[in-house]
């Protein structure tokens, strides 16, 4: 898959689902989700509290 981790595709599915329901994603993986947000506007993320 050209160097793309399989987990990135899972992140894409999670981001699209969360966006369609208006949910916020709590994750340490901001790098991948910021990349996804560039092509899927409306994806919102925050870092976990702890």
N, C-alpha and C positions, 0 to 999 in steps of 0.2 A: 504494500500500500504506500509506497513512496516515502517511507520514514515516518508516517503518521501512526501514532499509537492507537490500538483498538479502543482504548479508554476515551480517546478524543471523540470518537463517534458516539459513545455513550453520553459524553458531556453535551454534545450537540443535541441529542434527543432530549436530555434533561432540560437544557436551556429552552428549546422550542416549546416543550410542554409547560414549563414554569411560566414562560412569557404568555402563552395562550390563556392561562388561568390567572394571570396577574400576580403571580407569586414571586417572591424574592429568593435567591439562591444563597445559602450560607455555605461558604467554602474557603479553604486555604488555597485552592487552585485558581487564583485570580488571573494568572497568565493565559490559560486556555480560555476562560470565560470572557476575558477582555477581547481576545481574538474573535471568538464567536460573536460577540456583541457588535463587532464591526460589520458583519454581514447579516445579523439578525437583530435589528434595532428593538429596543425595549427589554433586553435581557438585563436584569439588575442583580448585582451581587454585593455581598458584604462579607467581611471576615468574621469568623466565630468569636464569641466574647471571651472564651477561655483559651 
